[in-house]
Amino acid sequence: MEPAQELQQDTIADDREQNSNKGTFVTNLMKLPRLKHYKWWLRIASYSFFLIAGQTVATLLGRLYFDQGGNSKWMATFVQSAGFPILLPLLFFFSPSLRSTASTPSNTYSTNLPPLSTLAFLYFAFGLMLTGNNLMYSYGLLYLPVSTYSLLCATQLAFNALFSFFFNSQKFTPFILNSLVLLTISASLLAVNNNSENMTGIPKGKYVIGFLCTLGASAIFSLNLSLVQLSFQKVIKTETFSAVLDMQIYPSFVATCGCVVGLFASGEWKILRNEMDNYGKGRVSYMMTLIWTAVTWQISSTAMLGLIFEVSSLFCNVISTLALPVVPILAVMFFHDKMDGVKVTALVLAIWGFLSYIYQHYLDDSKSKVNKTSDNEASGAGAVIEVC
């Protein structure tokens, strides 16, 4: 009887060890998607931080340039794209040909790329759009208080939702529609509120020009984001950070060349030396303002493309709208912009519209997590059966 009992105990111990190994296997299997999910959220948080910080600082520096005596619209446009050389070391570091391994041949990347002529056309077209877009934003910064300018930029979210519906199959929900309506009302309030602005020496007609240019630039910017997302999905089809850098560097190079042509064609290059000599805070401050404006715009734009690459153009625009409460408050502190009742109402409506969209994204993310958990449990159960 004793050998039979010992054999039974050994069998039970083996079964327990096997079940324990199975449980460990399933647990490890479930942890992999979670780890990837955390890394994804870490990238999203990093991109969001650099987008908000870069956009806020760049906008305030752009207004500082005009307030201290800068008057060249083409120079203000030029610095929005001219900082792309700072990204070249990153492009070199993340180049697939330099980071290829034996298991990942270097020709894999090149075979996935579309024809060079297609890429050249995309980069050239996006570069021209960037030139026009930046020029219109420069007019807005020149003729509008920075607080009004920033609140008008919130209409990017409404335009982007519209373009995403047509180009990126974005679905409209009640919360997204509510967001669009609130942002439209916010912009409309600012359109009729030009009488209280602190813009000494700016005629009413130029206020209208600044308003329309900022609104038009927001529409072009949103169209550009949707087309970039479409290009990543349908044309480039390469999930690398190098692809994001390419989409930033080459269109910026085209836009910079376009700005140089505009600077000389308009004759504004003749006034640059006099502008620097008479700058309110001095020659060194003039150069530092332009340099850091260029750097912060590149940081902001690269983070923006990262969010488009990881999520969508509409989500990118929502994160960009987070700068809404920051810029007007800082504008009141540093540029003494007036914050009257109408502008406060417009700010509240814009934030309400932003939160409405964020809540919709929260619902979508919660639903996605439930679906992923169900899939992981199903795959884990399948793995257990397979081990048996």
C-alpha positions as CSV (number, residue, x, y, z in Angstrom):
1,M,0.0,0.0,0.0
2,E,2.8,2.4,0.8
3,P,4.4,2.4,-2.8
4,A,0.9,3.1,-4.2
5,Q,0.3,6.0,-1.8
6,E,3.8,7.5,-2.7
7,L,3.0,7.1,-6.4
8,Q,-0.3,9.0,-5.9
9,Q,1.4,11.8,-4.0
10,D,4.0,12.2,-6.7
11,T,1.3,12.4,-9.3
12,I,-0.6,15.0,-7.4
13,A,2.6,17.1,-6.9
14,D,3.4,16.9,-10.7
15,D,-0.1,18.0,-11.5
16,R,0.2,21.0,-9.2
17,E,3.6,21.9,-10.6
18,Q,2.2,21.7,-14.2
19,N,-0.8,23.8,-13.3
20,S,1.5,26.4,-11.6
21,N,3.6,26.5,-14.8
22,K,0.5,27.0,-16.8
23,G,-0.7,29.8,-14.5
24,T,2.7,31.5,-14.8
25,F,2.6,31.2,-18.6
26,V,-0.8,32.8,-18.8
27,T,0.2,35.5,-16.4
28,N,3.2,36.4,-18.4
29,L,1.1,36.3,-21.6
30,M,-1.3,38.8,-20.1
31,K,1.5,41.1,-18.9
32,L,2.9,41.6,-22.4
33,P,0.0,43.7,-23.8
34,R,-0.1,45.7,-20.6
35,L,3.6,46.5,-20.8
36,K,3.1,47.6,-24.4
37,H,0.1,49.7,-23.3
38,Y,2.1,51.5,-20.7
39,K,4.9,52.2,-23.1
40,W,2.3,53.6,-25.6
41,W,0.9,55.9,-22.9
42,L,4.4,57.0,-22.0
43,R,5.0,58.0,-25.6
44,I,1.7,59.8,-25.7
45,A,2.4,61.7,-22.5
46,S,5.8,62.8,-23.8
47,Y,4.5,63.9,-27.1
48,S,1.7,65.8,-25.4
49,F,4.0,67.6,-23.0
50,F,6.4,68.8,-25.8
51,L,3.5,69.8,-28.0
52,I,1.8,72.0,-25.3
53,A,5.1,73.5,-24.0
54,G,6.5,74.1,-27.5
55,Q,3.3,75.7,-28.9
56,T,2.8,77.9,-25.8
57,V,6.4,79.3,-25.8
58,A,6.5,79.7,-29.6
59,T,3.2,81.6,-29.7
60,L,4.4,84.0,-26.9
61,L,7.8,84.5,-28.5
62,G,6.1,85.2,-31.8
63,R,4.0,88.0,-30.2
64,L,7.1,89.3,-28.4
65,Y,8.8,89.7,-31.8
66,F,6.0,92.0,-33.1
67,D,5.6,93.9,-29.8
68,Q,9.3,94.8,-29.5
69,G,9.5,96.3,-33.0
70,G,9.6,93.4,-35.4
71,N,7.5,94.0,-38.5
72,S,8.5,91.4,-41.1
73,K,5.7,89.0,-41.7
74,W,8.0,86.8,-43.8
75,M,10.6,86.6,-41.1
76,A,8.0,85.6,-38.6
77,T,6.9,82.9,-41.1
78,F,10.5,81.9,-41.8
79,V,11.3,81.0,-38.2
80,Q,8.2,78.7,-37.9
81,S,9.9,76.2,-40.2
82,A,13.6,77.1,-40.3
83,G,14.6,75.2,-37.2
84,F,14.4,71.8,-38.9
85,P,18.3,71.3,-38.9
86,I,18.1,70.6,-35.1
87,L,16.3,67.4,-36.0
88,L,19.0,66.1,-38.3
89,P,21.0,64.3,-35.5
90,L,17.8,62.5,-34.5
91,L,17.2,61.5,-38.1
92,F,20.7,60.1,-38.3
93,F,20.3,58.3,-35.0
94,F,16.9,56.7,-35.9
95,S,17.9,55.8,-39.5
96,P,16.8,52.2,-40.1
97,S,19.9,51.5,-42.1
98,L,22.1,52.3,-39.1
99,R,20.0,50.3,-36.6
100,S,19.4,47.2,-38.7
101,T,20.3,43.8,-37.3
102,A,20.8,40.4,-38.7
103,S,17.2,39.5,-38.0
104,T,16.0,42.8,-39.5
105,P,17.7,43.3,-42.8
106,S,18.4,46.9,-43.9
107,N,16.6,46.4,-47.2
108,T,13.3,45.7,-45.4
109,Y,12.7,49.4,-44.7
110,S,13.5,50.4,-48.3
111,T,11.1,47.8,-49.8
112,N,8.2,49.1,-47.7
113,L,8.7,52.7,-48.8
114,P,6.6,54.1,-51.7
115,P,8.4,55.4,-54.8
116,L,10.8,58.3,-54.3
117,S,8.7,60.5,-56.7
118,T,5.6,59.9,-54.6
119,L,7.4,60.9,-51.4
120,A,8.9,64.0,-53.1
121,F,5.4,65.1,-54.2
122,L,4.0,64.6,-50.7
123,Y,6.8,66.5,-49.0
124,F,6.7,69.3,-51.6
125,A,2.9,69.7,-51.3
126,F,2.9,69.6,-47.5
127,G,5.8,72.2,-47.6
128,L,3.8,74.6,-49.7
129,M,0.8,74.2,-47.5
130,L,3.0,74.9,-44.5
131,T,4.3,78.1,-46.0
132,G,0.8,79.5,-46.7
133,N,-0.4,78.3,-43.3
134,N,2.5,79.9,-41.4
135,L,2.2,83.2,-43.3
136,M,-1.5,83.5,-42.4
137,Y,-0.7,82.7,-38.7
138,S,1.9,85.5,-38.9
139,Y,-0.7,88.0,-40.0
140,G,-2.9,86.8,-37.1
141,L,-0.2,87.4,-34.6
142,L,0.6,90.8,-36.0
143,Y,-3.0,92.2,-36.0
144,L,-4.6,90.4,-33.0
145,P,-3.9,90.2,-29.3
146,V,-2.3,87.0,-28.5
147,S,-5.2,85.9,-26.3
148,T,-7.7,86.4,-29.1
149,Y,-5.3,84.7,-31.5
150,S,-5.0,81.6,-29.3
151,L,-8.7,81.3,-28.7
152,L,-9.3,81.5,-32.5
153,C,-6.8,78.7,-33.0
154,A,-9.2,76.5,-31.0
155,T,-11.4,76.3,-34.2
156,Q,-8.7,73.9,-35.5
157,L,-10.5,71.2,-33.5
158,A,-13.8,71.9,-35.3
159,F,-12.2,72.0,-38.7
160,N,-10.1,68.9,-38.0
161,A,-13.2,66.9,-37.0
162,L,-14.9,67.9,-40.3
163,F,-11.8,66.9,-42.4
164,S,-11.3,63.7,-40.3
165,F,-14.9,62.7,-41.1
166,F,-14.2,62.9,-44.9
167,F,-10.5,61.7,-45.0
168,N,-10.0,59.5,-42.0
169,S,-13.4,57.9,-41.4
170,Q,-13.9,59.7,-38.1
171,K,-17.3,59.0,-36.5
172,F,-19.3,61.8,-35.1
173,T,-20.9,61.3,-31.7
174,P,-23.1,63.6,-29.6
175,F,-20.0,64.6,-27.5
176,I,-17.9,65.5,-30.6
177,L,-20.8,67.4,-32.1
178,N,-21.3,69.3,-28.8
179,S,-17.5,70.1,-28.9
180,L,-17.8,71.5,-32.5
181,V,-20.8,73.7,-31.6
182,L,-19.2,75.2,-28.5
183,L,-15.9,76.0,-30.3
184,T,-17.9,77.6,-33.2
185,I,-19.8,79.8,-30.7
186,S,-16.5,80.7,-28.9
187,A,-14.9,81.9,-32.2
188,S,-18.1,83.8,-33.1
189,L,-18.0,85.7,-29.8
190,L,-14.4,86.8,-30.5
191,A,-15.4,87.9,-34.0
192,V,-17.7,90.6,-32.7
193,N,-15.6,91.6,-29.7
194,N,-13.0,93.7,-31.5
195,N,-14.1,97.0,-29.9
196,S,-12.6,96.1,-26.5
197,E,-9.2,94.9,-27.7
198,N,-6.1,96.7,-26.5
199,M,-4.6,97.2,-30.0
200,T,-3.6,100.8,-30.2
201,G,-2.9,101.9,-33.8
202,I,-4.4,98.9,-35.4
203,P,-7.3,99.9,-37.6
204,K,-10.6,97.9,-37.5
205,G,-9.9,96.6,-41.0
206,K,-6.6,95.1,-40.1
207,Y,-8.3,93.4,-37.1
208,V,-10.7,91.7,-39.6
209,I,-7.7,90.7,-41.7
210,G,-6.0,89.2,-38.7
211,F,-9.2,87.4,-37.7
212,L,-9.9,85.9,-41.1
213,C,-6.2,84.9,-41.6
214,T,-6.1,83.1,-38.3
215,L,-9.4,81.4,-39.1
216,G,-8.2,80.4,-42.5
217,A,-4.8,79.2,-41.2
218,S,-6.7,77.0,-38.6
219,A,-8.7,75.4,-41.5
220,I,-5.5,74.8,-43.6
221,F,-3.7,73.5,-40.6
222,S,-6.5,71.0,-39.8
223,L,-6.6,69.9,-43.4
224,N,-2.9,69.4,-43.4
225,L,-3.1,67.2,-40.2
226,S,-5.8,65.0,-41.8
227,L,-3.9,64.6,-45.0
228,V,-0.7,63.7,-43.1
229,Q,-2.6,61.0,-41.2
230,L,-4.0,59.7,-44.5
231,S,-0.4,59.7,-45.9
232,F,0.9,57.6,-43.0
233,Q,-1.9,55.1,-43.4
234,K,-2.2,54.8,-47.1
235,V,1.2,55.8,-48.6
236,I,4.1,55.6,-46.2
237,K,2.9,52.6,-44.2
238,T,6.0,52.5,-42.1
239,E,5.7,52.5,-38.3
240,T,9.1,54.1,-37.3
241,F,10.0,57.3,-35.7
242,S,12.3,58.0,-38.7
243,A,9.1,58.3,-40.8
244,V,7.8,60.9,-38.4
245,L,11.1,62.9,-38.7
246,D,11.0,62.6,-42.5
247,M,7.5,64.1,-42.6
248,Q,8.7,67.0,-40.4
249,I,12.2,67.7,-41.9
250,Y,11.5,67.6,-45.7
251,P,8.3,69.7,-45.8
252,S,10.0,72.2,-43.4
253,F,12.9,72.5,-45.8
254,V,10.4,73.2,-48.7
255,A,8.6,75.7,-46.5
256,T,11.8,77.4,-45.5
257,C,12.9,77.8,-49.2
258,G,9.4,79.3,-49.9
259,C,9.8,81.8,-47.1
260,V,13.3,82.8,-48.4
261,V,11.8,83.5,-51.8
262,G,8.9,85.5,-50.2
263,L,11.3,87.4,-48.0
264,F,13.4,88.6,-51.1
265,A,10.4,89.0,-53.4
266,S,8.6,91.2,-50.9
267,G,11.6,93.4,-50.3
268,E,11.4,92.8,-46.5
269,W,15.0,91.6,-46.4
270,K,16.0,95.3,-46.8
271,I,14.5,96.3,-43.5
272,L,15.9,93.4,-41.4
273,R,19.1,95.2,-40.3
274,N,17.2,98.3,-39.3
275,E,14.7,96.1,-37.5
276,M,17.4,94.4,-35.5
277,D,19.1,97.7,-34.6
278,N,15.8,99.3,-33.4
279,Y,14.5,96.2,-31.6
280,G,13.1,97.1,-28.2
281,K,15.2,94.7,-26.2
282,G,18.4,95.0,-28.2
283,R,20.2,93.1,-30.9
284,V,21.0,90.0,-28.9
285,S,17.4,89.7,-27.7
286,Y,16.3,90.0,-31.3
287,M,18.4,87.0,-32.4
288,M,17.5,85.0,-29.3
289,T,13.8,85.6,-29.9
290,L,14.0,84.3,-33.5
291,I,16.3,81.4,-32.7
292,W,14.2,80.1,-29.8
293,T,11.0,80.7,-31.8
294,A,12.4,78.4,-34.5
295,V,13.5,75.8,-32.0
296,T,10.2,75.7,-30.0
297,W,8.1,75.4,-33.2
298,Q,10.2,72.4,-34.3
299,I,9.7,70.7,-31.0
300,S,6.0,71.4,-31.1
301,S,5.6,70.2,-34.7
302,T,7.6,67.0,-34.2
303,A,5.5,66.1,-31.1
304,M,2.4,66.9,-33.1
305,L,3.4,64.4,-35.9
306,G,4.2,61.8,-33.2
307,L,0.6,62.1,-31.9
308,I,-0.8,61.8,-35.4
309,F,1.4,58.7,-36.0
310,E,0.4,57.1,-32.7
311,V,-3.3,58.0,-32.5
312,S,-4.9,60.4,-35.0
313,S,-4.9,63.9,-36.3
314,L,-8.1,64.7,-34.3
315,F,-6.5,63.6,-31.0
316,C,-3.4,65.6,-31.9
317,N,-5.5,68.7,-32.3
318,V,-7.3,68.1,-29.0
319,I,-4.0,68.0,-27.1
320,S,-2.9,71.1,-29.0
321,T,-6.1,72.8,-27.6
322,L,-4.9,72.1,-24.1
323,A,-2.7,75.2,-24.5
324,L,-5.9,77.3,-24.6
325,P,-6.1,78.2,-20.9
326,V,-2.3,78.7,-20.7
327,V,-1.6,81.2,-23.5
328,P,-4.4,83.8,-22.8
329,I,-3.5,83.9,-19.1
330,L,0.2,84.3,-19.8
331,A,-0.7,87.0,-22.4
332,V,-2.5,89.0,-19.8
333,M,0.6,88.7,-17.5
334,F,3.3,89.5,-20.1
335,F,1.5,91.6,-22.8
336,H,-1.2,93.2,-20.8
337,D,-4.0,91.9,-23.0
338,K,-7.5,92.7,-21.7
339,M,-9.6,89.8,-20.4
340,D,-13.1,91.1,-20.5
341,G,-16.4,89.2,-19.9
342,V,-16.9,88.2,-23.6
343,K,-13.4,86.8,-23.9
344,V,-13.7,84.9,-20.6
345,T,-17.0,83.4,-21.9
346,A,-15.3,82.4,-25.1
347,L,-12.5,80.8,-23.1
348,V,-15.0,78.8,-20.9
349,L,-16.9,77.6,-24.0
350,A,-13.6,76.5,-25.7
351,I,-12.5,74.6,-22.6
352,W,-16.0,73.0,-22.3
353,G,-15.8,72.0,-26.0
354,F,-12.3,70.5,-25.3
355,L,-13.5,68.5,-22.3
356,S,-16.5,67.2,-24.2
357,Y,-14.2,65.7,-26.8
358,I,-11.8,64.3,-24.1
359,Y,-14.8,62.6,-22.4
360,Q,-15.6,60.9,-25.8
361,H,-12.0,59.7,-26.1
362,Y,-12.2,58.4,-22.5
363,L,-15.3,56.4,-23.5
364,D,-13.6,55.0,-26.6
365,D,-10.5,54.1,-24.6
366,S,-12.5,52.3,-21.9
367,K,-14.4,50.3,-24.6
368,S,-11.1,49.4,-26.3
369,K,-9.6,48.2,-23.0
370,V,-12.6,45.9,-22.4
371,N,-12.3,44.4,-25.8
372,K,-8.5,43.9,-25.4
373,T,-9.0,42.2,-22.0
374,S,-11.5,39.8,-23.6
375,D,-9.2,39.0,-26.4
376,N,-6.2,38.5,-24.0
377,E,-8.3,36.1,-21.8
378,A,-9.4,34.2,-24.9
379,S,-5.8,33.9,-26.2
380,G,-4.6,32.9,-22.7
381,A,-7.2,30.1,-22.5
382,G,-6.2,29.0,-25.9
383,A,-2.6,28.9,-24.9
384,V,-3.4,26.7,-21.8
385,I,-5.3,24.2,-24.0
386,E,-2.3,24.1,-26.4
387,V,0.1,23.4,-23.5
388,C,-2.0,20.6,-22.2
